[in-house]
Amino acid sequence: MKEETSNNSRRKFLKSVGLTVGAAGVVSGFSLLGAAKAAAQEPGETVNLLTQDGQLVQVDKNQLRPTVTGPLTELQKRGREGIAGKSFVMVIDLSKCRNARKCMDACQNHHQLRPDQHHINVLQMQDAEHTAPYFMPKPCQHCDNPPCTKVCPVDATFKRQDGIVLIDNERCIGCRFCIAACPYSARIFQWTEPKDAEKYKNLTYNIEANVPQKKGTVSKCLFSADRLRENKLPSCVSSCPNGVYYFGDQNEDAVTNGTTHETVRFSKLIEENAGYTLMPELGTKPRVYYLPPKNRAFEFNGDLLNEENLH
Amino acid sequence: MKNAIKIIASLFLLFVFTASVVNAQKWQAPVSSKKKQNPYEASTRNISSGKKIYNINCKSCHGDAAMGNMLPLQPVAPSDLGSQAFLIQTDGEIYYKVNKGNGAMPTFEKTLSDEDKWMVITYLRSFDQNKKESKKIAEVKNPEVTDVKLLLDINNENKRILANLTGVTAKGDRVALQGIELSVKVKRNFGYLDISGDDAYTNEKGEVSVQFPEDLPGDREGHVNLLAKVTDDAYYGEVIVDRIASLGIPTNPVNPLDERAMWGTRANAPIWIIFSYVGGVICIWGVIFLILFQLIQLPKLAKNKE
């Protein structure tokens, strides 16, 4: 009996020694592998990031991955369909605009445009010689009878069920028929390599934001369709400091001001303030309504002498 | 020498300081405007309606009164309208500045009514620690209560919403709370549409009756998302109820893509245009092929004649 136990203990001892050595080997192997990996990925620059719970952390740049927004086909499909049950409208109150141009900045930022490219532009207007000049922001009118989609030979530009007119830069062949057809000059053409092309070259194309922009294709205002999907107001609307823009769903008969976040009845706002659309005689049925520049909040401070500024 | 440098440095600092003070105080209302008095009393109702007007017209730049969270605009940031430094001015001076505007500050001469402007000033005065008369005049004294409940009774026939506000007293009785302002709102895509009207204060029964707009659209079944709350959280904390009610007009959203139209893509083109286009192509190519066929036939015809 005793011999057996001693035998057992020796066996146990040998076993445990073997295990330990083996484990140590494996561990060191792994650590070597880890070291090799670490060497391959040299700890480069660190970036400061804010976590969701509001903590500031430093993260190695090697660990960062670009955000993936979803496969291209899926984005294209839902971008073409639009948001069911909605009918988006914009109201621009000309009496409040003082040419702060924050809408243009926000737009160019969102859609990766250079400062000279406009999805929305603030124009100086004077309708006749003796009438009062005013500022007029002019985005795409998202017409209900759009002349631009009629002329596209490749179905690249189209209207969705929520009323928004979009363009698919993956399909666009750059013929610029739509630019010629648009009476509001709402479209731009990417003649050169777009802004930050190198930086965004790996980004999945998002049809609802026209980013990344593509050289040799047409780009236009999209009512920030990607933001609307998250129930956010368009970039221009929420960046205005002077309460110029109202945006909402016509089916609900309500529009919300981007600055004050006051929600009002769309029909009442248009009716009480004599709202109008641009060039109604063309029958394009725009979705952008204007309130006349009466009872201004600011004095006109534009440069009327410079004819280049006048439209 | 050292002293001279010190003197020069302090003079320079003094100059910079006075320059900045002068800069901040540059916008002065004329003396004649100072005497104007606020004709409205500092009642809770006036302060509350002033707060509403403030939140819509002033808050986006000036931030919350007395919170110092204004927009950091350049070169001059908007002042905190609830600060004591601002409230040193008389009612008349504030009224003048609201009316006239200056730089980035819009003029409210025509966009806000006189009453609205005075309400805002009444609201701002409620932050003034030096004015004794600005203390809130409580119209009704409600007993100390706990477990505040807001109940909604919706009448679908005449589209009236009856909100009832009650609380439990120290003795354990549930009593109505009087003179409290309620907000009734309808959820829309980007915000809440306020339908409570001007006078949504609870009566002696603790009730407020709100008329739902006759022509406000709901979803397919006419459902709308209602939200009722005690407007000022300072009274009883956040008291909110939300309810889905079928008060709206049933609205079937129209899908413009259901109809074939000229502006549609290829799949949505009108039938007549597809037919006439395809017909045109067939006709033209048909003629070309016919001519080619005849040309091929020519030598054969010539042979036959021979």
Contacts between the chains, C-beta under 8 A, distances in Angstrom:
chain1	res1	chain2	res2	distance
A	84	B	253	7.5
A	84	B	255	7.8
A	85	B	219	8.0
A	85	B	253	4.3
A	86	B	189	7.2
A	86	B	253	7.2
A	87	B	253	6.6
A	87	B	254	7.4
A	95	B	111	7.6
A	96	B	106	7.2
A	98	B	104	7.8
A	98	B	106	7.6
A	100	B	104	7.9
A	144	B	256	6.7
A	145	B	261	7.7
A	145	B	262	7.9
A	145	B	263	6.0
A	146	B	263	5.0
A	147	B	263	7.7
A	149	B	263	4.6
A	149	B	264	7.5
A	149	B	265	7.3
A	150	B	262	5.4
A	150	B	263	5.2
A	155	B	265	4.4
A	155	B	266	5.4
A	158	B	264	7.9
A	158	B	265	5.0
A	159	B	256	6.6
A	159	B	257	7.5
A	159	B	263	6.1
A	159	B	264	7.5
A	160	B	257	7.5
A	161	B	255	4.6
A	161	B	256	6.5
A	161	B	257	5.1
A	163	B	256	6.8
A	231	B	189	6.6
A	231	B	190	6.8
A	233	B	190	5.6
A	241	B	60	6.9
A	241	B	61	6.8
A	241	B	71	7.0
A	241	B	73	7.9
A	241	B	104	7.7
A	242	B	106	6.9
A	243	B	60	6.8
A	247	B	190	6.6
A	248	B	188	6.5
A	248	B	189	6.0
A	248	B	190	5.8
A	249	B	188	7.0
A	249	B	189	4.5
A	249	B	190	7.9
A	251	B	217	6.4
A	251	B	251	5.8
A	251	B	253	4.9
A	252	B	188	4.9
A	252	B	189	6.0
A	252	B	217	5.9
A	253	B	215	7.8
A	253	B	216	6.5
A	253	B	217	5.3
A	254	B	188	3.8
A	254	B	189	7.2
A	254	B	191	7.7
A	254	B	193	5.2
A	255	B	190	8.0
A	256	B	188	7.0
A	256	B	189	7.7
A	256	B	190	3.9
A	256	B	191	4.1
A	259	B	60	4.6
A	260	B	55	7.6
A	260	B	56	4.8
A	260	B	57	7.1
A	260	B	59	7.4
A	260	B	60	5.6
A	261	B	191	5.6
A	262	B	56	5.0
A	262	B	191	7.5
A	263	B	188	5.5
A	263	B	190	7.0
A	263	B	191	3.9
A	263	B	192	5.9
A	263	B	193	4.5
A	263	B	194	7.4
A	264	B	193	7.3
A	265	B	193	7.1
A	265	B	213	7.7
A	265	B	216	7.6
A	295	B	110	3.9
A	295	B	111	5.8
A	296	B	107	7.6
A	297	B	101	7.3
A	297	B	106	3.5
A	297	B	107	6.2
A	297	B	108	7.5
A	297	B	111	6.0
A	298	B	101	7.1
A	298	B	106	5.5
A	298	B	107	7.1
A	299	B	107	7.8
